[in-house]
Amino acid sequence: MLFALLTWQVAAHGVLYRWDVRVDAAALRSAAHHQPLRPAAQLVADLGDIGVAVPVLVVALGYAAWRHRRAGVPRWWLPSAVGALAMAVTAPLVVPVKDLLSRPAPGTAQLVAHSGYFPSGHAATAAMAYGLAVLLLTGPLQRAAARRLLVLAAVLLNLAVGAALVWRGYHWPLDVAASWCLSGVLLCLARLTSWWGTRG
């Protein structure tokens, strides 16, 4: 529902859209006054790139399959298969919305494409890849504190990626927020499917 609300606001140039424009302008002004931070922000933003995030997920998929098989889990392959499928359907869900809204690039950014920035593909890639990796890796962890720490690390990482994408002028804030909403739904579905499929 929140994803639908954000999409409507961007399409209709509603209240949240106007807030989005103001926040983006403030972020760009901040970036202009803090030039030395640009390389670090770029590095963080690049963590949402397919070439970085997906290999992390692939390692987690392989480890989870090996661990579940070794532990004799019924349908040991299912969590990894579900994770791979969830990652695979992310782009086909994001791209049509990008094409439909054709939102222009934020600020004065000189980017490759002139439109198609809502929702953020990089934010969705990061949220899905690192989120799925956490879902796959928290199962074998025996201590609740370790599981909470891993989840917290993934949340903070995604917040940093989203902030860097906005601060570097690659995306509007609502682009990132919409990707998080969509990714949250997919992660919940992946979690429920894996849990149900490996019972019994």
Backbone as numpy.savetxt, mean C-alpha at the origin, in Angstrom:
# Nx Ny Nz CAx CAy CAz Cx Cy Cz
-16.49 1.48 1.94 -17.31 2.68 1.94 -16.45 3.94 1.94
-15.37 3.89 2.70 -14.49 5.06 2.74 -13.81 5.27 1.39
-13.43 4.18 0.74 -12.84 4.30 -0.59 -13.82 4.94 -1.56
-15.08 4.52 -1.49 -16.11 5.10 -2.36 -16.30 6.58 -2.05
-16.27 6.94 -0.77 -16.41 8.35 -0.38 -15.27 9.19 -0.93
-14.05 8.71 -0.78 -12.90 9.46 -1.28 -12.94 9.59 -2.80
-13.34 8.51 -3.48 -13.44 8.56 -4.94 -14.47 9.59 -5.37
-15.61 9.60 -4.70 -16.67 10.57 -5.01 -16.20 11.99 -4.78
-15.51 12.21 -3.66 -15.03 13.55 -3.34 -14.03 14.07 -4.37
-13.16 13.20 -4.83 -12.19 13.60 -5.86 -12.90 13.88 -7.18
-13.83 13.01 -7.54 -14.54 13.18 -8.81 -15.41 14.43 -8.81
-16.03 14.73 -7.65 -16.95 15.87 -7.56 -16.29 17.15 -7.07
-14.99 17.10 -6.78 -14.27 18.25 -6.23 -14.96 18.75 -4.96
-15.24 17.82 -4.07 -15.96 18.13 -2.84 -15.08 18.72 -1.75
-15.60 18.71 -0.53 -14.91 19.32 0.61 -13.55 18.66 0.85
-13.52 17.32 0.82 -12.26 16.61 1.04 -11.27 16.89 -0.08
-11.76 17.08 -1.29 -10.88 17.42 -2.40 -10.22 18.77 -2.15
-10.96 19.74 -1.69 -10.39 21.07 -1.43 -9.40 21.01 -0.28
-9.70 20.19 0.73 -8.74 20.00 1.82 -7.47 19.35 1.28
-7.65 18.39 0.39 -6.53 17.67 -0.22 -5.59 18.63 -0.94
-6.16 19.56 -1.68 -5.36 20.53 -2.43 -4.55 21.42 -1.47
-5.17 21.83 -0.37 -4.47 22.69 0.60 -3.33 21.93 1.28
-3.59 20.69 1.67 -2.54 19.89 2.32 -1.38 19.64 1.37
-1.71 19.35 0.12 -0.67 19.10 -0.87 0.19 20.34 -1.08
-0.44 21.50 -1.13 0.32 22.75 -1.32 1.26 22.98 -0.14
0.78 22.69 1.06 1.63 22.85 2.25 2.80 21.88 2.21
2.55 20.65 1.76 3.63 19.66 1.67 4.68 20.08 0.66
4.24 20.62 -0.46 5.20 21.06 -1.48 6.02 22.26 -1.00
5.40 23.16 -0.25 6.15 24.29 0.32 7.19 23.79 1.31
6.80 22.80 2.11 7.74 22.23 3.07 8.91 21.57 2.36
8.62 20.84 1.29 9.68 20.18 0.53 10.64 21.19 -0.08
10.11 22.32 -0.54 10.95 23.34 -1.15 11.90 23.97 -0.13
11.49 23.99 1.14 12.33 24.59 2.18 13.25 23.59 2.86
13.14 22.32 2.51 13.97 21.28 3.14 14.62 20.42 2.06
15.35 21.05 1.18 15.99 20.35 0.07 16.92 19.21 0.50
17.68 19.35 1.61 18.58 18.24 1.99 17.87 16.93 2.31
16.56 17.01 2.62 15.82 15.80 2.95 15.30 15.06 1.72
15.44 15.67 0.55 14.88 15.07 -0.66 15.43 13.67 -0.96
16.74 13.42 -0.85 17.22 12.05 -1.14 16.63 11.00 -0.20
16.52 11.34 1.08 15.95 10.39 2.04 14.48 10.15 1.74
13.75 11.21 1.42 12.33 11.07 1.08 12.15 10.24 -0.18
13.04 10.44 -1.14 12.97 9.66 -2.38 13.20 8.18 -2.11
14.16 7.89 -1.24 14.46 6.50 -0.89 13.24 5.84 -0.26
12.56 6.55 0.64 11.38 6.00 1.30 10.24 5.82 0.29
10.05 6.82 -0.58 9.00 6.71 -1.59 9.24 5.51 -2.50
10.49 5.23 -2.79 10.83 4.10 -3.67 10.53 2.75 -3.05
10.28 2.70 -1.74 9.91 1.44 -1.10 8.55 0.96 -1.57
7.78 1.85 -2.22 6.52 1.45 -2.79 6.62 1.00 -4.24
7.81 0.98 -4.77 8.01 0.54 -6.15 7.89 -0.98 -6.24
7.35 -1.46 -7.35 7.17 -2.91 -7.54 8.50 -3.65 -7.41
9.57 -3.07 -7.94 10.87 -3.73 -7.91 11.46 -3.87 -6.53
10.92 -3.14 -5.56 11.40 -3.23 -4.18 10.44 -4.03 -3.31
9.16 -3.67 -3.37 8.18 -4.27 -2.46 7.84 -5.72 -2.82
7.69 -6.01 -4.09 7.27 -7.36 -4.49 8.32 -8.42 -4.15
9.63 -8.17 -4.37 10.61 -9.19 -3.94 10.54 -9.50 -2.44
10.24 -8.48 -1.62 10.07 -8.73 -0.18 8.91 -9.70 0.04
7.82 -9.47 -0.67 6.67 -10.36 -0.54 6.99 -11.76 -1.04
7.72 -11.87 -2.13 8.06 -13.19 -2.68 8.85 -14.01 -1.65
9.78 -13.37 -0.97 10.54 -14.06 0.08 9.60 -14.54 1.19
8.66 -13.67 1.59 7.70 -14.04 2.64 6.79 -15.18 2.18
6.37 -15.16 0.91 5.54 -16.23 0.37 6.27 -17.57 0.41
7.53 -17.55 -0.01 8.31 -18.78 -0.01 8.56 -19.30 1.39
8.88 -18.40 2.31 9.15 -18.81 3.69 7.89 -19.39 4.34
6.75 -18.72 4.11 5.50 -19.20 4.71 5.13 -20.57 4.20
5.28 -20.80 2.89 4.96 -22.11 2.32 5.86 -23.18 2.91
7.16 -22.89 3.01 8.11 -23.85 3.58 7.78 -24.14 5.04
7.48 -23.09 5.79 7.21 -23.24 7.22 5.93 -24.04 7.45
4.87 -23.73 6.70 3.61 -24.44 6.88 3.72 -25.91 6.46
4.44 -26.16 5.40 4.61 -27.55 4.97 5.40 -28.34 6.00
6.44 -27.73 6.51 7.27 -28.40 7.52 6.48 -28.69 8.79
5.52 -27.79 9.13 4.70 -27.96 10.34 3.52 -28.89 10.11
3.34 -29.37 8.87 2.24 -30.28 8.58 0.88 -29.61 8.56
0.84 -28.32 8.22 -0.42 -27.59 8.17 -1.24 -28.08 6.98
-2.54 -28.38 7.20 -3.39 -28.78 6.06 -3.42 -27.66 5.01
-3.35 -28.05 3.76 -3.32 -27.07 2.67 -2.26 -26.00 2.95
-1.04 -26.46 3.20 0.07 -25.59 3.58 0.36 -24.53 2.54
0.01 -24.78 1.30 0.30 -23.88 0.20 -0.70 -22.72 0.10
-1.85 -22.86 0.76 -2.94 -21.91 0.57 -2.61 -20.48 0.99
-2.04 -20.24 2.19 -1.75 -18.84 2.55 -0.85 -18.14 1.54
0.17 -18.83 1.04 1.05 -18.21 0.05 0.33 -17.99 -1.27
-0.51 -18.93 -1.66 -1.27 -18.78 -2.90 -2.25 -17.61 -2.81
-2.90 -17.49 -1.66 -3.83 -16.38 -1.44 -3.08 -15.06 -1.45
-1.91 -15.03 -0.82 -1.11 -13.81 -0.81 -0.68 -13.39 -2.20
-0.25 -14.36 -3.00 0.16 -14.06 -4.37 -1.02 -13.56 -5.20
-2.18 -14.18 -5.01 -3.37 -13.75 -5.75 -3.81 -12.35 -5.35
-3.77 -12.07 -4.05 -4.16 -10.74 -3.57 -3.25 -9.66 -4.14
-1.96 -9.95 -4.22 -1.03 -8.99 -4.81 -1.30 -8.84 -6.30
-1.63 -9.94 -6.95 -1.85 -9.92 -8.40 -3.09 -9.13 -8.80
-4.12 -9.12 -7.96 -5.36 -8.42 -8.32 -5.32 -6.94 -7.95
-4.28 -6.51 -7.27 -4.23 -5.11 -6.82 -4.20 -4.15 -8.00
-3.28 -4.36 -8.92 -3.19 -3.45 -10.08 -4.46 -3.45 -10.93
-5.07 -4.61 -11.22 -6.31 -4.58 -12.00 -7.46 -3.85 -11.30
-7.38 -3.69 -9.98 -8.39 -2.92 -9.26 -8.06 -1.43 -9.26
-6.78 -1.11 -9.19 -6.35 0.28 -9.09 -6.40 1.00 -10.44
-5.91 0.34 -11.47 -5.76 1.00 -12.78 -7.07 1.50 -13.38
-8.16 0.73 -13.34 -9.41 1.26 -13.91 -9.90 2.54 -13.23
-9.69 2.64 -11.91 -10.09 3.85 -11.19 -9.22 5.02 -11.63
-7.92 4.76 -11.80 -7.02 5.79 -12.31 -7.51 6.31 -13.67
-7.85 5.38 -14.55 -8.29 5.76 -15.89 -9.62 6.50 -15.86
-10.50 6.08 -14.96 -11.83 6.69 -14.86 -11.76 8.14 -14.40
-10.96 8.39 -13.36 -10.91 9.73 -12.79 -9.91 10.64 -13.50
-8.84 10.06 -14.02 -7.80 10.83 -14.72 -7.36 12.04 -13.91
-7.10 11.85 -12.65 -6.68 12.95 -11.80 -5.29 13.43 -12.21
-5.09 14.75 -12.34 -3.79 15.26 -12.77 -2.73 15.09 -11.70
-1.49 15.24 -12.10 -0.37 15.17 -11.16 -0.46 16.33 -10.17
-0.02 16.13 -8.93 -0.09 17.20 -7.93 0.91 18.30 -8.19
0.54 19.51 -7.76 1.45 20.64 -7.81 2.00 20.89 -9.19
3.29 21.13 -9.22 3.98 21.40 -10.49 4.92 20.26 -10.84
4.61 19.08 -10.32 5.49 17.93 -10.53 5.61 17.60 -12.02
6.84 17.40 -12.46 7.09 17.00 -13.84 7.22 15.49 -13.88
6.08 14.82 -14.02 6.05 13.37 -13.96 5.81 12.80 -15.35
5.98 11.49 -15.45 5.87 10.84 -16.76 4.45 10.97 -17.31
3.46 10.69 -16.49 2.07 10.79 -16.92 1.47 12.10 -16.44
0.54 12.65 -17.20 -0.10 13.91 -16.83 -1.38 13.68 -16.02
-1.88 12.46 -16.01 -3.09 12.16 -15.25 -3.06 10.70 -14.82
-4.04 10.35 -13.98 -4.12 8.98 -13.50 -3.40 8.76 -12.19
-3.58 9.68 -11.24 -2.85 9.59 -9.97 -3.71 9.13 -8.80
-5.00 8.95 -9.02 -5.89 8.48 -7.95 -6.48 7.13 -8.35
-6.29 6.11 -7.48 -5.48 6.07 -6.27 -4.00 5.81 -6.58
-3.18 5.89 -5.56 -1.73 5.74 -5.74 -1.35 4.27 -5.92
-0.73 3.97 -7.05 -0.24 2.61 -7.27 0.90 2.24 -6.35
1.79 3.21 -6.08 2.92 2.94 -5.18 2.44 2.67 -3.76
1.48 3.46 -3.29 0.96 3.26 -1.93 0.25 1.92 -1.82
-0.50 1.55 -2.86 -1.19 0.26 -2.85 -0.19 -0.90 -2.88
0.84 -0.76 -3.69 1.87 -1.81 -3.78 2.55 -2.01 -2.44
2.92 -0.91 -1.79 3.58 -1.00 -0.49 2.65 -1.61 0.56
1.41 -1.13 0.60 0.48 -1.63 1.61 0.21 -3.12 1.43
0.04 -3.55 0.19 -0.25 -4.95 -0.06 0.97 -5.83 0.16
2.11 -5.44 -0.39 3.30 -6.29 -0.28 3.75 -6.44 1.17
3.90 -5.32 1.87 4.37 -5.39 3.25 3.29 -5.90 4.19
2.02 -5.57 3.88 0.93 -6.08 4.70 0.78 -7.59 4.58
0.84 -8.10 3.36 0.77 -9.54 3.16 1.96 -10.26 3.78
3.13 -9.65 3.67 4.32 -10.25 4.29 4.13 -10.39 5.80
3.55 -9.36 6.41 3.30 -9.43 7.85 2.28 -10.51 8.18
1.21 -10.60 7.40 0.21 -11.65 7.64 0.83 -13.04 7.55
1.75 -13.22 6.61 2.38 -14.53 6.42 3.40 -14.83 7.51
4.08 -13.81 8.00 5.17 -14.03 8.94 4.75 -14.01 10.40
3.61 -13.39 10.71 3.21 -13.32 12.12 2.69 -14.66 12.63
2.20 -15.52 11.72 1.70 -16.82 12.15 2.72 -17.65 12.91
3.96 -17.81 12.38 4.95 -18.64 13.07 5.48 -18.03 14.36
5.29 -16.72 14.57 5.83 -16.08 15.76 5.03 -16.49 16.99
5.70 -16.99 18.00 5.02 -17.47 19.20 4.66 -16.34 20.16
5.47 -15.31 20.21 5.25 -14.24 21.17 4.37 -13.15 20.58
3.36 -12.78 21.38 2.44 -11.73 20.93 3.18 -10.40 20.74
4.17 -10.15 21.59 4.92 -8.90 21.49 5.65 -8.81 20.16
6.20 -9.93 19.69 6.90 -9.95 18.41 5.94 -9.71 17.27
4.74 -10.29 17.35 3.74 -10.07 16.31 3.31 -8.61 16.26
3.09 -8.03 17.44 2.68 -6.62 17.48 3.78 -5.71 16.94
5.02 -6.05 17.23 6.14 -5.24 16.75 6.24 -5.30 15.23
6.01 -6.47 14.66 6.07 -6.62 13.20 4.94 -5.84 12.53
3.74 -5.92 13.11 2.61 -5.16 12.57 2.87 -3.67 12.67
3.39 -3.22 13.81 3.70 -1.80 13.99 4.73 -1.33 12.98
5.74 -2.16 12.73 6.78 -1.79 11.76 6.18 -1.62 10.37
5.27 -2.52 9.99 4.63 -2.42 8.67 3.76 -1.18 8.57
3.03 -0.86 9.63 2.19 0.34 9.63 3.04 1.59 9.50
4.10 1.67 10.29 4.97 2.85 10.24 5.66 2.97 8.88
6.04 1.84 8.31 6.68 1.85 6.99 5.72 2.40 5.94
4.48 1.95 5.98 3.50 2.43 5.01 3.14 3.89 5.22
3.08 4.33 6.46 2.86 5.75 6.73 4.01 6.58 6.15
5.23 6.07 6.32 6.39 6.79 5.80 6.37 6.84 4.28
6.03 5.73 3.64 5.95 5.70 2.17 4.90 6.69 1.68
3.73 6.68 2.31 2.67 7.60 1.91 3.06 9.05 2.08
3.68 9.37 3.21 4.12 10.74 3.46 5.18 11.16 2.45
6.10 10.26 2.14 7.16 10.58 1.18 6.60 10.80 -0.22
5.61 10.01 -0.60 4.99 10.19 -1.92 4.33 11.56 -2.04
3.71 12.02 -0.97 3.07 13.35 -0.97 4.13 14.43 -0.91
5.10 14.27 -0.02 6.11 15.30 0.21 6.98 15.51 -1.03
7.22 14.43 -1.78 8.02 14.54 -3.00 7.19 15.03 -4.19
5.90 15.19 -4.00 5.04 15.70 -5.06 4.59 14.66 -6.07
4.66 13.38 -5.69 4.25 12.33 -6.61 2.75 12.03 -6.53
2.15 12.32 -5.38 0.73 12.02 -5.19 0.08 13.02 -4.26
-1.22 13.20 -4.45 -2.04 13.95 -3.52 -2.29 13.07 -2.28
-2.57 13.68 -1.12 -2.84 12.87 0.08 -3.99 11.88 -0.09
-5.09 12.30 -0.76 -6.22 11.39 -0.93 -5.90 10.22 -1.84
-4.93 10.39 -2.74 -4.48 9.26 -3.57 -3.97 8.14 -2.68
-3.17 8.54 -1.70 -2.57 7.57 -0.79 -3.62 6.96 0.14
-4.48 7.82 0.69 -5.51 7.34 1.61 -6.44 6.34 0.93
-6.81 6.62 -0.31 -7.69 5.70 -1.04 -7.02 4.35 -1.26
-5.74 4.36 -1.55 -5.01 3.10 -1.74 -4.96 2.29 -0.45
-4.81 2.98 0.67 -4.82 2.28 1.96 -6.18 1.64 2.22
-7.25 2.35 1.88 -8.59 1.79 2.08 -8.79 0.53 1.25
-8.44 0.60 -0.02 -8.59 -0.55 -0.91 -7.72 -1.70 -0.44
-6.49 -1.40 -0.06 -5.56 -2.44 0.39 -6.04 -3.08 1.69
-6.63 -2.28 2.57 -7.15 -2.82 3.83 -8.21 -3.88 3.59
-9.10 -3.63 2.63 -10.14 -4.61 2.30 -9.50 -5.89 1.75
-8.56 -5.75 0.83 -7.91 -6.92 0.25 -7.14 -7.72 1.29
-6.48 -7.02 2.21 -5.72 -7.72 3.26 -6.65 -8.49 4.19
-7.78 -7.89 4.53 -8.75 -8.59 5.38 -9.30 -9.83 4.68
-9.61 -9.70 3.39 -10.11 -10.85 2.64 -9.05 -11.95 2.56
-7.80 -11.55 2.34 -6.71 -12.54 2.27 -6.54 -13.25 3.59
-6.63 -12.50 4.67 -6.48 -13.09 6.01 -7.59 -14.09 6.30
-8.83 -13.70 6.01 -9.97 -14.58 6.29 -9.92 -15.83 5.41
-9.56 -15.67 4.15 -9.48 -16.82 3.24 -8.41 -17.80 3.68
-7.26 -17.28 4.07 -6.17 -18.15 4.51 -6.54 -18.88 5.80
-7.15 -18.16 6.73 -7.52 -18.76 8.03 -8.55 -19.85 7.83
-9.58 -19.56 7.02 -10.64 -20.54 6.79 -10.10 -21.76 6.03
-9.26 -21.52 5.04 -8.78 -22.59 4.19 -7.84 -23.57 4.86
-7.16 -23.13 5.91 -6.20 -24.01 6.58 -6.76 -24.65 7.84
-8.05 -24.44 8.11 -8.66 -25.10 9.28 -8.93 -26.55 8.96
-8.80 -27.39 9.96 -9.20 -28.78 9.83 -8.31 -29.66 8.97
